Amino acid sequence: MTTIESKKVEIAKPAQELYDFLRDMNNFQQLLPEGRISEWKSDGTSCSFKVQGAATIGLQLDGGTPPNLLKLKATERSPFPFTLDVHLDETNGTTTAGQVFNADLNPFIKMMVEKPLTNLFDHIADRMKAIHG
């Protein structure tokens, strides 16, 4: 199992507000790197997009525990199955947010995707803070 954790960011908002924002997959586009994403589609509960120089990724809501955990999983549009969990831990009105990606990748695929995915998840964390901080 390959696990990639994003950096954690502190956001001066309640966890429930962030959870509600993230649950609407239409909002996910705001978290992605501008200029590196094309073919964006969303229906509110799932989205798909093409990452420049890489594959098309599909994500859909897969439950969780409001307001602390939002679970996402790959759709059939993704090149391999994976899960992406968003952890939101609130203390005194400030929420620490981070993501954990899990996939069963062979060593060759892992070597190719580990750095770009780490950069993508760190960017998403930074954007969550920029939008809501």
Residue, then its C-alpha position, 0 to 999 in steps of 0.5 A: m500500500t502506498t500512502i502519501e500525506s499532504k502537509k497540514v495547514e491551519i485554517a481559521k474556520p470551523a471544521q463544519e464550514l470546511y467540511d461543507f465546502l469540500r462536500d460540494m465537489n463543484n468547489f474542488q476545482q478552486l483547490l486545483p493548480e490553475g493552468r495545469i488542469s483541463e477537462w473539468k467536470s462536476d455534478g456535485t457528488s463527483c468530479s473529473f479532471k485531466v492533470q497536465g502531462a498526466a492522467t485523467i482523475g475522477l473523484q467521488l464522495d465516499g462518506g466520512t464522519p462530519p465534520n472531521l473526516l471526508k472520504l473520497k475515492a477514485t472513479e472508473r475514470s482514474p488510472f488506478p483505484f485509490t482513496l483520499d481522506v481529508h482530515l479536519d481537526e478543530t481546536n478553538g475555532t481553528t481547523t488543522a486540515g490535511q489529506v491522506f492518499n492510499a493506493d495499491l501501486n506497483p513500484f514503477i507506478k509509485m515512482m512515477v506518481e509519488k512526487p507529482l501527487t505529493n505536490l498536488f496534495d500540498h497545493i490543495a492544502d495551501r489553496m484550502k488555507a488561501i480560500h478560507g484562511 
